[in-house]
Amino acid sequence: MRSPGQLRQCDQRGDGCSGGPAHHASRSPVNPIQTRRGDVVSIRDLLEFARTIKGFMPDDEGLALYEAALSASTTVSSTWVEIGAYCGKSTVYLGAAASSCGALLFSIDHHHGSEENQPGSPYHDPSLVDPETGLMDTAPTWRRSITTAKLESHVVGVIGESSTVAAHWGTPLGFLFIDGGHGEKVAWADYNNWTPHLVSGGILAIHDVFSDPTEGGQVPYEIWSFATSNDNFKQVSACGSLRVLQKY
Ligand SMILES: C[S@@+](CC[C@H](N)C(=O)[O-])C[C@H]1O[C@@H](n2cnc3c(N)ncnc32)[C@H](O)[C@@H]1O
């Protein structure tokens, strides 16, 4: 996670993306999608809406994430998983891709925030604390994002610990996005528990990969290094701290 100042800088630059289709994101498809209720929503509207949602993903990385998910549409599985949804920013980028290629995204989060979202931490937002429980609760905001985006036919929210859900998961995945807890134990558990479900040719996106320790925590970087050097993944594109890999 970067500082707010760094996020703004990246938004303004709008570059830093390489490889794959991500750099064509500004020419994203504008074909409208029809929801189950018959509403018509354009992909461009969804991508614009995603920019307005609270979260930790600069616009260029969001578009790169959208493009990465679209590229997974050629795999044999149209089941996708996101770990770490917060208020639904990345979920709407992914949901836009899912809606345009007929995929179904399972968005997993316990919605009580990561360590860095807790009171006293720099990324704490007091407006996301449930006054009844006194705990961080991003679930209502996440739900509002998905409902406003009319993505309910393409996005299923799963509220729970990612490792608990993983222990009961059996469906092969065409796309996996890892952006949950960034602590050593949790982040490695996400990688180890979920990547075996990716089909061959499936796409893995990892957020907050910083090679320079002064820019952010190193666990996502260590996972990325392992995946590309010691596991069955090759990198297909990068944008800011987002890395997009493909399973052999
Ligand atoms: C960096 S935020 C995700 C940001 C989001 N992808 C976006 O675009 O704004 C990390 C999220 O992971 C969730 N999280 C952390 N550890 C988790 C765990 N073990 N299981 C499920 N969710 C977890 C937190 O509640 C938090 O919402």
The ligand as an ORCA input file, in Angstrom:
! r2SCAN-3c Opt
* xyz 0 1
  C      -5.815     -3.687      0.482
  S      -7.470     -3.993      0.949
  C      -8.220     -4.424     -0.586
  C      -8.378     -3.254     -1.481
  C      -9.265     -3.494     -2.671
  N      -8.774     -4.554     -3.531
  C      -9.431     -2.187     -3.446
  O      -9.258     -2.178     -4.668
  O      -9.726     -1.174     -2.852
  C      -7.339     -5.551      1.760
  C      -8.661     -6.180      2.142
  O      -8.376     -7.526      2.500
  C      -9.221     -7.903      3.565
  N      -8.549     -9.006      4.272
  C      -7.372     -8.963      4.943
  N      -7.061    -10.187      5.419
  C      -8.062    -11.021      5.035
  C      -8.320    -12.400      5.240
  N      -7.478    -13.189      5.926
  N      -9.452    -12.930      4.711
  C     -10.324    -12.144      4.050
  N     -10.132    -10.834      3.820
  C      -9.014    -10.264      4.313
  C      -9.396     -6.658      4.404
  O     -10.595     -6.705      5.127
  C      -9.359     -5.546      3.344
  O     -10.648     -5.140      2.961
*
